[in-house]
Amino acid sequence: MTTPLEQLLGAAGPPPAWRPTGPVRFSIIVRTQGRRPTALIAALESIAEQSHAAHQVLVLVHEPDASVIERVRADLENASFNLPLEVIGVPDGGRSRPLNVGLDSATGDYVCFLDDDDLALPDWLGAFDRAIHAAPGTTPRARTGVQPWATDGGEEPLRPLGRVEEPFAAEFDLLGHCSQNQTPICAVAFPRHVIEHFSFRFAEELPVFEDWEFLMRVAPLTGVSSINAQTQLYRRLDHGNADTAEDPSVWDQTHAVVVARIAERPLLTSVGDAQRIATAHFLVGAGSRHEIELAEAYRDLDQLTRSPLRWGARLARRVGGAVRNRIAAPQR
């Protein structure tokens, strides 16, 4: 019989121990389709201005047209920033393909990601480095600023439309991430020794939520160090964002697929999570008490809609029974 730990780790077993011997080396994977040259330059400039220098910057141009890839390469060769830069063309595949091609070429201690419409704040890598030194081998995760930007119907972010907000959770919560993603890919740095040990790659069959599915494979194994600072800006464009480019049904269907995949694996939770699970009132052999109460509430609502008088009589019986049980209950 396979134990839950063996199911979680697979045939590879536990990853090797790792500790930084100096400044952490970061490989940064920048994903672009070559349609936002100005935004791409701005993203790379934000990397060049980091307080902690990047070890490697891989620009993955996801575009079948070789001329677009060559144009991006020429634009970056003419740029004035000084970065350890490599441009790689990715002519096929879905959203995850350039991420996996980048992982295949990464050589740093940790791998982080920045799309061409994101901006790294000056302490992005520095905050990751400090968190990793404080908790070696963990996955550091920072808060994310989100700001709406206008494109005027084009591809490029032209100007901000409002203030910077923080719609994602300030701290990482593994149990919360079982139901919805609260961590943009630019907010985390993944330990490459863990990725390579388990041969982790992004699920290319998923049209969206590839970052969430990947995070939920890595995070239970490494633990997550929450950084209490915004270190990157996610520019939410009014045209061309993934959340508007895909049909809502695609997001809903893929959400269900990711949740099902999370449910297929044993879940190694953090210290203290057992208390939270206990307060959710799971009944032995009957699932969540909250789900049962919700189902009863829906039945009550349906009864109220169909027959208000009958619903009132039923409610009176339930209240009366609860009072009688309370009176008759033994005192301790």
VENVEN-V878760 format. One record per residue. N is the residue number from 1. RES is the residue in three letters. PHI is phi in whole degrees, 0 to 359 (999 if undefined). PSI is psi in whole degrees, -180 to 180 (none if undefined). D_LAST is the distance of its C-alpha to the last C-alpha in Angstrom with 1 decimal. Layout:
BEGIN
{{N,RES,PHI,PSI,D_LAST} {N,RES,PHI,PSI,D_LAST}}
END
This chain:
BEGIN
{{1,MET,999,134,44.2} {2,THR,276,130,44.2} {3,THR,282,159,41.2} {4,PRO,303,-37,39.7} {5,LEU,294,-40,41.3} {6,GLU,294,-37,44.7} {7,GLN,295,-37,44.4} {8,LEU,288,-44,43.7} {9,LEU,273,-26,46.6} {10,GLY,73,-167,49.0} {11,ALA,292,-20,52.0} {12,ALA,289,-24,52.7} {13,GLY,73,-172,49.8} {14,PRO,292,148,48.4} {15,PRO,288,158,50.8} {16,PRO,292,152,52.7} {17,ALA,293,146,51.5} {18,TRP,215,136,53.2} {19,ARG,222,142,53.5} {20,PRO,289,137,56.0} {21,THR,258,1,59.0} {22,GLY,186,-159,60.2} {23,PRO,303,136,59.9} {24,VAL,293,135,58.3} {25,ARG,268,121,60.9} {26,PHE,252,127,60.0} {27,SER,265,124,61.7} {28,ILE,251,124,61.4} {29,ILE,258,118,62.0} {30,VAL,251,119,63.3} {31,ARG,261,131,63.5} {32,THR,212,156,66.2} {33,GLN,254,5,68.3} {34,GLY,77,10,71.2} {35,ARG,264,-7,70.9} {36,ARG,233,68,69.7} {37,PRO,300,-39,72.1} {38,THR,293,-43,71.4} {39,ALA,294,-38,67.7} {40,LEU,297,-45,68.1} {41,ILE,300,-42,70.3} {42,ALA,296,-41,67.7} {43,ALA,297,-43,64.9} {44,LEU,290,-35,67.0} {45,GLU,298,-38,68.0} {46,SER,294,-30,64.4} {47,ILE,287,-40,64.1} {48,ALA,295,-25,67.3} {49,GLU,268,12,65.9} {50,GLN,292,146,62.8} {51,SER,289,-23,62.2} {52,HIS,245,118,61.5} {53,ALA,292,143,64.4} {54,ALA,284,143,63.9} {55,HIS,281,-36,65.0} {56,GLN,202,135,66.0} {57,VAL,236,117,66.2} {58,LEU,250,118,66.7} {59,VAL,261,114,67.7} {60,LEU,261,111,67.2} {61,VAL,266,105,69.5} {62,HIS,269,89,68.2} {63,GLU,198,129,71.3} {64,PRO,288,-20,73.8} {65,ASP,280,112,76.7} {66,ALA,298,-28,78.2} {67,SER,293,-33,80.0} {68,VAL,293,-43,76.7} {69,ILE,299,-43,75.6} {70,GLU,292,-35,78.9} {71,ARG,296,-44,78.7} {72,VAL,299,-44,75.2} {73,ARG,299,-43,76.6} {74,ALA,293,-41,79.6} {75,ASP,300,-41,77.5} {76,LEU,284,-30,75.4} {77,GLU,294,-30,78.4} {78,ASN,273,-8,79.9} {79,ALA,287,158,76.7} {80,SER,267,-10,76.8} {81,PHE,284,155,73.4} {82,ASN,251,105,73.3} {83,LEU,222,149,70.7} {84,PRO,284,80,70.7} {85,LEU,256,140,71.0} {86,GLU,222,131,71.6} {87,VAL,256,128,72.1} {88,ILE,234,126,71.3} {89,GLY,276,136,72.1} {90,VAL,236,99,69.8} {91,PRO,278,-9,71.8} {92,ASP,214,-177,69.3} {93,GLY,88,175,65.6} {94,GLY,266,-160,62.7} {95,ARG,302,-32,60.6} {96,SER,277,-19,59.3} {97,ARG,303,-48,62.7} {98,PRO,297,-31,63.8} {99,LEU,295,-42,60.5} {100,ASN,290,-37,61.0} {101,VAL,298,-39,64.6} {102,GLY,296,-43,63.5} {103,LEU,299,-37,61.1} {104,ASP,295,-25,63.9} {105,SER,256,-6,66.0} {106,ALA,288,141,63.4} {107,THR,233,-1,63.9} {108,GLY,282,174,61.5} {109,ASP,290,-39,58.3} {110,TYR,231,154,56.3} {111,VAL,240,131,57.2} {112,CYS,229,169,56.5} {113,PHE,225,145,57.7} {114,LEU,213,120,59.3} {115,ASP,282,164,60.8} {116,ASP,290,-12,64.0} {117,ASP,257,8,62.4} {118,ASP,262,161,59.8} {119,LEU,229,134,60.4} {120,ALA,269,130,59.1} {121,LEU,285,160,58.5} {122,PRO,304,-25,60.2} {123,ASP,257,18,57.2} {124,TRP,305,-59,56.1} {125,LEU,288,-36,57.2} {126,GLY,299,-42,56.6} {127,ALA,294,-41,52.9} {128,PHE,301,-46,52.6} {129,ASP,300,-46,54.4} {130,ARG,295,-41,52.1} {131,ALA,295,-37,49.0} {132,ILE,290,-40,50.4} {133,HIS,294,-34,51.4} {134,ALA,287,-32,47.9} {135,ALA,219,79,46.4} {136,PRO,303,138,49.2} {137,GLY,86,-11,49.2} {138,THR,280,171,46.6} {139,THR,262,112,47.4} {140,PRO,282,145,47.8} {141,ARG,219,123,47.0} {142,ALA,256,165,48.0} {143,ARG,287,156,47.3} {144,THR,235,128,49.9} {145,GLY,273,139,51.9} {146,VAL,235,132,53.0} {147,GLN,222,133,56.0} {148,PRO,286,139,57.8} {149,TRP,229,145,61.6} {150,ALA,271,144,64.5} {151,THR,243,-9,67.0} {152,ASP,54,37,69.2} {153,GLY,85,-2,69.1} {154,GLY,262,-153,70.2} {155,GLU,256,-28,68.4} {156,GLU,275,139,68.4} {157,PRO,289,122,65.9} {158,LEU,257,-41,68.1} {159,ARG,200,149,66.0} {160,PRO,290,145,62.4} {161,LEU,254,-6,61.1} {162,GLY,189,-173,58.1} {163,ARG,277,165,55.9} {164,VAL,283,127,54.1} {165,GLU,240,176,50.5} {166,GLU,226,79,47.6} {167,PRO,283,-18,46.1} {168,PHE,272,155,44.8} {169,ALA,303,141,41.6} {170,ALA,290,-34,42.2} {171,GLU,242,152,40.4} {172,PHE,286,136,40.4} {173,ASP,226,110,37.3} {174,LEU,297,-44,37.7} {175,LEU,296,-40,34.9} {176,GLY,297,-34,36.4} {177,HIS,285,-8,39.8} {178,CYS,291,-23,38.8} {179,SER,252,-26,39.1} {180,GLN,201,151,41.9} {181,ASN,280,131,44.4} {182,GLN,237,18,43.9} {183,THR,224,103,46.6} {184,PRO,299,152,50.4} {185,ILE,297,-26,52.5} {186,CYS,284,-6,54.2} {187,ALA,269,-6,50.9} {188,VAL,233,158,50.5} {189,ALA,231,129,52.5} {190,PHE,258,138,52.1} {191,PRO,291,121,52.9} {192,ARG,291,-29,56.0} {193,HIS,294,-31,55.4} {194,VAL,286,-44,52.3} {195,ILE,302,-46,54.1} {196,GLU,287,-37,57.0} {197,HIS,300,-41,55.0} {198,PHE,263,3,53.2} {199,SER,55,40,56.3} {200,PHE,288,137,54.2} {201,ARG,217,160,56.2} {202,PHE,291,145,55.4} {203,ALA,282,102,55.2} {204,GLU,289,-15,58.5} {205,GLU,281,-11,57.7} {206,LEU,273,127,55.2} {207,PRO,286,-27,57.0} {208,VAL,214,176,54.4} {209,PHE,63,19,51.1} {210,GLU,296,-32,52.9} {211,ASP,288,-39,51.5} {212,TRP,296,-46,47.9} {213,GLU,298,-40,48.2} {214,PHE,293,-46,49.9} {215,LEU,303,-41,47.4} {216,MET,282,-6,44.5} {217,ARG,270,-36,46.3} {218,VAL,277,-46,47.0} {219,ALA,303,-43,43.9} {220,PRO,296,-25,41.4} {221,LEU,276,-33,43.9} {222,THR,258,-24,44.9} {223,GLY,76,160,42.0} {224,VAL,235,132,42.9} {225,SER,260,115,43.6} {226,SER,278,131,43.2} {227,ILE,257,122,46.0} {228,ASN,274,61,45.1} {229,ALA,197,146,48.6} {230,GLN,281,125,50.7} {231,THR,238,0,53.5} {232,GLN,208,156,55.1} {233,LEU,242,121,56.0} {234,TYR,266,113,55.7} {235,ARG,270,111,58.3} {236,ARG,272,106,57.3} {237,LEU,281,150,60.7} {238,ASP,278,0,61.4} {239,HIS,204,131,63.4} {240,GLY,95,-1,63.3} {241,ASN,290,155,59.7} {242,ALA,298,-34,58.1} {243,ASP,289,-17,55.4} {244,THR,255,-22,58.2} {245,ALA,287,-31,60.7} {246,GLU,263,147,58.5} {247,ASP,296,142,57.5} {248,PRO,306,-33,53.9} {249,SER,295,-31,53.5} {250,VAL,295,-43,54.5} {251,TRP,297,-44,51.6} {252,ASP,296,-46,49.1} {253,GLN,294,-41,50.4} {254,THR,290,-34,50.5} {255,HIS,303,-46,47.0} {256,ALA,296,-37,45.8} {257,VAL,295,-45,47.9} {258,VAL,295,-44,46.5} {259,VAL,300,-41,42.8} {260,ALA,296,-37,43.7} {261,ARG,291,-39,45.3} {262,ILE,299,-41,42.3} {263,ALA,290,-22,40.1} {264,GLU,286,-20,42.6} {265,ARG,253,148,42.0} {266,PRO,301,148,39.0} {267,LEU,246,115,37.5} {268,LEU,269,107,37.1} {269,THR,265,170,34.8} {270,SER,277,164,34.5} {271,VAL,301,133,32.0} {272,GLY,98,-18,28.9} {273,ASP,292,-28,29.5} {274,ALA,299,-36,26.8} {275,GLN,295,-40,24.2} {276,ARG,294,-40,26.0} {277,ILE,295,-39,26.2} {278,ALA,298,-40,22.5} {279,THR,287,-7,21.8} {280,ALA,281,-5,24.4} {281,HIS,61,59,21.8} {282,PHE,279,129,24.1} {283,LEU,268,138,23.0} {284,VAL,300,121,24.2} {285,GLY,73,5,27.6} {286,ALA,230,5,27.5} {287,GLY,80,-159,28.4} {288,SER,282,131,27.1} {289,ARG,298,-34,24.5} {290,HIS,296,-38,26.6} {291,GLU,295,-39,29.7} {292,ILE,295,-44,28.0} {293,GLU,295,-37,26.9} {294,LEU,294,-42,30.4} {295,ALA,298,-40,32.0} {296,GLU,296,-39,30.0} {297,ALA,296,-41,31.1} {298,TYR,296,-39,34.7} {299,ARG,295,-39,34.5} {300,ASP,297,-42,33.3} {301,LEU,297,-41,36.1} {302,ASP,296,-40,38.6} {303,GLN,294,-40,37.4} {304,LEU,298,-40,37.7} {305,THR,293,-40,41.2} {306,ARG,280,-41,42.3} {307,SER,210,92,40.8} {308,PRO,302,-39,39.1} {309,LEU,294,-44,38.4} {310,ARG,294,-37,36.8} {311,TRP,295,-41,34.7} {312,GLY,296,-41,33.6} {313,ALA,295,-40,32.6} {314,ARG,295,-43,30.7} {315,LEU,298,-42,28.8} {316,ALA,298,-40,28.0} {317,ARG,295,-40,26.6} {318,ARG,291,-42,24.4} {319,VAL,294,-44,23.0} {320,GLY,298,-42,22.6} {321,GLY,296,-39,20.8} {322,ALA,295,-41,18.3} {323,VAL,295,-46,17.7} {324,ARG,298,-40,17.3} {325,ASN,295,-36,14.9} {326,ARG,292,-41,12.7} {327,ILE,293,-38,13.0} {328,ALA,276,-9,12.4} {329,ALA,294,138,9.3} {330,PRO,294,141,6.5} {331,GLN,274,137,3.8} {332,ARG,243,none,0.0}}
END
